[in-house]
């Protein structure tokens, strides 16, 4: 039996220093002396998992089919390797034999109602990867993700669980069919700042915590600062399959780390919006 640490909501953005991104993850894995799984929830237009997979397979830039490009120099201190699965990659420091961190492919989708739906452990070639924003209802995305064998998560977000959208989320969370599905979850994030009250639906449905860090320079250092741990049979050759098996057995999930304070969240949101405004002015 192995204790596995998991960040349940990971983004990779162009604003991040990939050297720092991987160093922070590997340092955490080393500090807890356990495998660390990063569940990717890639945004529209981002295909980092595919780019990392091409790097692991030594695909030349000319032969690449990936829209997202990475500078190989940012991966000079780690070895990104393939596993026995098409939906996971191993990451270890150069000179080290054992993989201590794993990337699990996944997508963040936006429903017609404006609700985010994460589908994790999803093959990059699956049709959902190219699903257009607003092209499907939240219910359709949830069921398509589960039919694909993925972990489906409805992540908490500022203002996104209020009004009609909040009623929709509550309806999905309280659905007898989805409640009984072992791979359907709600998601908690760093920015649900303390002492923000715990949503009622969190008490009736299983919750996967994750960071969901903002696309701001330096924020890659916050990787896996909030997540969960789970214990079960684990194979480094099939990290995604191992996690799926634990979740299907409804193995207990224990949150680790902590959410931001109200002051931290407010400051981060201001910084994020000011940076976005600056970009808009430059491009205008």
C-alpha positions as CSV (number, residue, x, y, z in Angstrom):
1,X,0.0,0.0,0.0
2,X,1.3,3.4,-1.0
3,X,0.3,6.9,0.1
4,X,-0.1,9.1,-2.9
5,X,-0.3,12.9,-2.9
6,X,-2.4,14.6,-5.5
7,X,-3.0,18.2,-6.7
8,X,-6.5,17.8,-8.2
9,X,-6.6,20.9,-10.3
10,X,-3.4,21.9,-12.1
11,X,-2.9,24.4,-14.9
12,X,0.3,25.1,-16.9
13,X,0.4,28.6,-18.4
14,X,2.9,30.4,-20.6
15,X,3.5,32.8,-17.6
16,X,5.1,30.0,-15.6
17,X,8.8,29.2,-15.4
18,X,8.7,25.4,-16.2
19,X,12.1,24.9,-14.5
20,X,10.6,26.3,-11.3
21,X,7.3,24.4,-11.9
22,X,9.0,21.0,-12.0
23,X,11.4,21.8,-9.2
24,X,8.6,22.8,-6.8
25,X,6.7,19.7,-7.5
26,X,9.7,17.4,-7.1
27,X,10.7,19.1,-3.9
28,X,7.3,18.5,-2.5
29,X,7.3,14.8,-3.6
30,X,10.8,14.5,-2.0
31,X,9.6,16.2,1.3
32,X,6.7,13.8,1.7
33,X,8.6,10.8,0.4
34,X,5.7,9.8,-1.8
35,X,4.6,10.0,-5.4
36,X,3.0,13.2,-6.4
37,X,0.2,13.2,-9.1
38,X,-0.6,16.4,-10.9
39,X,-4.1,16.2,-12.4
40,X,-3.9,18.6,-15.4
41,X,-7.0,20.7,-16.3
42,X,-5.6,22.3,-19.4
43,X,-7.4,25.4,-20.6
44,X,-8.5,26.0,-24.2
45,X,-5.6,26.6,-26.5
46,X,-3.1,24.9,-24.2
47,X,-1.7,21.5,-25.0
48,X,1.3,21.1,-22.5
49,X,0.7,17.5,-21.9
50,X,1.0,16.7,-25.6
51,X,4.1,18.9,-25.8
52,X,5.7,17.1,-22.8
53,X,4.8,13.8,-24.3
54,X,6.5,14.7,-27.6
55,X,9.5,15.8,-25.6
56,X,9.6,12.5,-23.8
57,X,9.4,10.7,-27.2
58,X,12.1,12.9,-28.7
59,X,9.8,14.3,-31.4
60,X,11.6,16.9,-33.4
61,X,10.0,20.4,-33.7
62,X,9.6,19.9,-37.4
63,X,7.6,16.7,-36.8
64,X,5.5,18.1,-34.0
65,X,1.8,18.2,-34.3
66,X,1.4,20.1,-31.1
67,X,0.2,23.8,-31.1
68,X,1.9,24.4,-27.7
69,X,5.7,24.7,-27.9
70,X,8.1,24.4,-25.0
71,X,11.7,25.5,-24.8
72,X,13.7,22.2,-24.2
73,X,16.2,24.2,-22.1
74,X,13.4,24.6,-19.4
75,X,13.4,20.8,-19.1
76,X,17.2,20.4,-18.8
77,X,17.1,19.4,-15.1
78,X,14.3,16.8,-15.3
79,X,13.7,13.6,-17.3
80,X,10.1,13.4,-18.7
81,X,9.3,9.8,-19.5
82,X,6.4,7.8,-20.9
83,X,4.5,5.3,-18.8
84,X,2.5,2.3,-19.8
85,X,-0.5,4.6,-20.3
86,X,-1.1,7.2,-23.0
87,X,-2.6,9.6,-20.4
88,X,0.3,9.9,-18.0
89,X,3.9,10.9,-17.9
90,X,6.6,10.4,-15.3
91,X,8.9,13.2,-14.2
92,X,12.2,12.7,-12.2
93,X,15.3,14.8,-11.6
94,X,18.2,14.2,-13.9
95,X,20.4,11.5,-12.5
96,X,17.7,9.9,-10.4
97,X,16.3,6.5,-11.2
98,X,12.8,6.6,-9.5
99,X,10.0,8.8,-10.8
100,X,8.6,10.9,-8.0
101,X,6.0,13.0,-9.9
102,X,3.5,12.2,-12.6
103,X,1.4,14.3,-15.0
104,X,-2.1,13.0,-15.7
105,X,-3.8,14.4,-18.9
106,X,-7.0,16.3,-18.5
107,X,-9.1,19.2,-19.8
108,X,-11.0,22.2,-18.4
109,X,-14.2,22.7,-20.4
110,X,-16.7,25.5,-20.4
111,X,-20.4,24.5,-20.6
112,X,-23.1,26.4,-22.4
113,X,-24.2,27.8,-19.0
114,X,-20.7,29.1,-18.2
115,X,-19.9,26.3,-15.7
116,X,-16.4,24.8,-15.7
117,X,-16.2,21.0,-16.0
118,X,-12.9,19.2,-15.6
119,X,-12.4,15.8,-17.3
120,X,-9.2,14.2,-16.0
121,X,-7.5,11.0,-17.2
122,X,-8.7,11.8,-20.7
123,X,-6.7,10.8,-23.7
124,X,-5.4,13.8,-25.6
125,X,-6.9,12.4,-28.8
126,X,-10.4,12.2,-27.4
127,X,-13.0,14.4,-29.1
128,X,-13.7,16.3,-25.8
129,X,-10.2,17.9,-26.1
130,X,-11.4,19.8,-29.1
131,X,-14.9,20.5,-27.8
132,X,-15.6,24.2,-28.3
133,X,-16.4,26.5,-25.4
134,X,-20.1,26.6,-24.8
135,X,-20.7,23.8,-27.3
136,X,-22.4,21.5,-24.7
137,X,-24.5,21.8,-21.6
138,X,-22.9,21.1,-18.3
139,X,-24.9,17.9,-18.0
140,X,-23.8,16.7,-21.4
141,X,-20.1,17.4,-20.6
142,X,-20.4,15.6,-17.3
143,X,-21.9,12.5,-18.9
144,X,-19.6,12.5,-21.9
145,X,-16.6,12.7,-19.5
146,X,-17.8,9.8,-17.4
147,X,-18.6,7.8,-20.5
148,X,-15.0,8.4,-21.6
149,X,-13.8,6.8,-18.4
150,X,-12.5,10.1,-17.0
151,X,-12.7,11.7,-13.6
152,X,-15.2,14.5,-13.8
153,X,-15.0,17.4,-11.4
154,X,-17.2,20.5,-11.1
155,X,-14.7,23.0,-9.5
156,X,-15.8,25.8,-7.2
157,X,-15.4,29.3,-8.6
158,X,-16.2,32.9,-7.6
159,X,-19.7,33.8,-8.7
160,X,-20.0,30.6,-10.8
161,X,-22.1,28.7,-8.3
162,X,-24.6,31.5,-7.7
163,X,-28.0,32.1,-9.2
164,X,-29.2,29.9,-12.0
165,X,-25.7,28.3,-12.3
166,X,-25.7,27.5,-8.6
167,X,-29.0,25.8,-8.9
168,X,-27.7,23.8,-11.9
169,X,-24.6,22.7,-9.9
170,X,-26.7,21.7,-6.9
171,X,-29.0,19.7,-9.2
172,X,-26.1,17.8,-10.7
173,X,-24.5,17.3,-7.3
174,X,-27.7,16.0,-5.8
175,X,-28.5,13.7,-8.8
176,X,-29.0,10.2,-7.6
177,X,-27.2,8.8,-10.7
178,X,-24.1,11.1,-10.3
179,X,-24.0,10.6,-6.5
180,X,-23.6,6.9,-7.1
181,X,-20.9,7.3,-9.7
182,X,-17.4,6.8,-8.2
183,X,-15.7,9.2,-10.6
184,X,-17.9,12.2,-10.2
185,X,-16.7,14.9,-7.8
186,X,-17.0,18.5,-6.8
187,X,-13.7,20.5,-6.6
188,X,-12.3,22.7,-4.0
189,X,-9.6,25.3,-4.8
190,X,-7.0,27.5,-3.1
191,X,-9.0,30.7,-3.8
192,X,-12.1,29.6,-1.8
193,X,-10.6,31.7,0.8
194,X,-11.0,31.2,4.5
195,X,-13.4,31.8,6.2
196,X,-15.7,31.4,3.1
197,X,-18.5,29.1,4.1
198,X,-18.4,25.5,2.9
199,X,-21.0,25.1,0.1
200,X,-23.8,22.8,1.2
201,X,-23.3,20.5,-1.8
202,X,-19.8,19.8,-0.5
203,X,-21.4,17.9,2.4
204,X,-23.5,15.7,0.1
205,X,-20.9,14.9,-2.6
206,X,-17.2,13.8,-2.6
207,X,-14.7,16.6,-3.1
208,X,-11.3,16.7,-4.8
209,X,-9.1,19.6,-3.6
210,X,-6.6,21.2,-5.9
211,X,-4.8,24.5,-6.4
212,X,-6.2,26.0,-9.6
213,X,-3.4,28.6,-9.5
214,X,-3.7,31.8,-11.5
215,X,-1.7,32.5,-14.7
216,X,0.7,34.9,-13.0
217,X,4.5,34.8,-13.1
218,X,5.9,33.1,-10.0
219,X,2.7,31.4,-9.1
220,X,4.0,28.0,-10.3
221,X,5.7,27.9,-6.9
222,X,2.2,27.3,-5.4
223,X,1.9,24.0,-7.1
224,X,0.4,21.2,-4.9
225,X,0.1,23.6,-1.9
226,X,-3.5,22.4,-1.6
227,X,-4.7,18.9,-2.6
228,X,-5.3,15.5,-1.2
229,X,-3.7,12.2,-0.3
230,X,-5.1,8.7,-0.8
231,X,-3.7,5.3,0.0
232,X,-3.8,2.1,-2.0
233,X,-2.0,-0.1,-4.5
234,X,0.1,2.1,-6.8
235,X,2.1,1.3,-9.9
236,X,4.6,3.8,-11.3
237,X,3.9,2.3,-14.7
238,X,0.2,3.1,-14.5
239,X,-0.3,6.0,-12.1
240,X,-3.6,7.1,-13.6
241,X,-5.0,3.6,-13.6
242,X,-3.9,3.2,-10.0
243,X,-5.7,6.4,-8.9
244,X,-8.8,5.5,-10.9
245,X,-8.9,2.1,-9.2
246,X,-8.6,3.8,-5.7
247,X,-11.4,6.2,-6.5
248,X,-13.6,3.5,-8.0
249,X,-13.3,1.7,-4.7
250,X,-14.3,4.9,-2.9
251,X,-11.0,4.9,-1.0
252,X,-11.1,7.7,1.6
253,X,-9.7,11.1,0.5
254,X,-7.9,13.3,2.9
255,X,-7.3,17.0,2.1
256,X,-3.8,18.4,2.6
257,X,-2.5,21.9,2.7
258,X,-4.7,24.9,3.2
259,X,-6.7,27.5,1.3
260,X,-5.7,31.1,1.0
261,X,-6.8,33.8,3.4
262,X,-9.3,36.5,2.3
263,X,-6.5,39.0,2.1
264,X,-4.3,36.8,-0.1
265,X,-7.2,36.0,-2.4
266,X,-8.2,39.6,-2.8
267,X,-4.6,40.6,-3.6
268,X,-4.2,37.9,-6.1
269,X,-7.4,38.7,-7.9
270,X,-6.4,42.4,-8.1
271,X,-3.0,41.5,-9.5
272,X,-4.6,39.1,-12.0
273,X,-7.2,41.7,-13.2
274,X,-4.7,44.5,-13.4
275,X,-2.4,42.3,-15.5
276,X,-5.3,41.4,-17.8
277,X,-6.2,45.0,-18.2
278,X,-2.6,45.9,-19.1
279,X,-2.6,43.2,-21.8
280,X,-5.9,44.4,-23.2
281,X,-4.5,48.0,-23.5
282,X,-1.3,46.8,-25.2
283,X,-3.3,44.8,-27.8
284,X,-5.9,47.6,-28.3
